[in-house]
């Protein structure tokens, strides 16, 4: 852990479709020793994205999304789960949902927080599980992931993101389901299980969303 370095602010000050695949293999780290390697993410692009919480503008709930990149946006869903996002850009309402982690440190604390699941792959294989395993709740909304002001950061141990991450449609949304804005580490056991009824990943390479955006990276399953 002594060689882990916080991901710098400038990393986040880009469109979420650029940030998201590069977050793969980074580490989500708590100051109590818990750490998980990020293995699955989804991008949400504000006013251009009907699936984003920020699509209709700034509210009390989503205000953090309109702040500076490198902060954490936390929201409550299904009446039981806290989900964590890395804010991107500055003021555009952009973010990357952290969908799954592989536990790498403080695993017993994670198991306890998750109610001792039978398999380690079930500790953080989904956004709600991730939030529970890492002790994330509303108190961490707005936390600075660069400075670690509330005991949580995203850090790098030098492991690069995969050259060809799996890319496909986002999970559990009703709008903009055609966007290939979900990425995960190939053949990784800790990636979440997708829900029935979600369209399968496209076999076509993702197109640019605007003339200034880069195409989504990765291979298709």
C-alpha positions, 0 to 999 in steps of 0.5 A: 500500500505504501507505493499506491498513489492517488489518481490525480485530479486531471485524470477525472477532468475528461468525458466519462467515456474516456475516464471509465475504461481507464478506471479499470484496475485502479483501487478504491481504498478506505482508510481502515485498510479496505481496498478493492480493485475496480473491475467494472464501470459505467459512464453517464454523460449528463444532459446528453444522457437520458439515463443519467441522474443529471439529465434534467439538471441540478437538484439537491440529490445530484448536486455533487455531479455538477462539482469538480471531477475527482469527487464521489457522488453517492446515491440511494437506490431500491430503498436499500443500496448506496452506490458510488460514482466518480465525478468527471469534468467540471459542472457538466453532471458527468460521472462513472458508476463503480459497478464491481470490485475485486477485494484485495485488502481488508477482506475480513472487514468487507465480508463482515460488512456484507454479512459473510457471503459464501463466496468472495466473488459476491463481496463486491460484484455489483454496485450495491454490494460494492457500496456495502462492502466498502462502507459507503453511504450518504456521508461520503457524498462529495468526498474528495477521491484525490485528497482523501478528505473523508477516508476514501480515495481512488489510487493506482498501484501501477497495474494498467487498465486492460488493453481490450476491456469488454464493452457493452450496454449499461445495466438496469436502465430504461433509457439510452440502453443502446449506448455501449458505455459499460466496461469490465475486465475480461473474464473476471470472476468479480464482474457483476451478473447482468439482469435478464432483459438487458440487450446483449452487447452490440457486435459493432464497434461503438461510434463516437457520441460527438465529433469531439469524443473518442470512441469507446475502448475495448473489445466486444464479447 
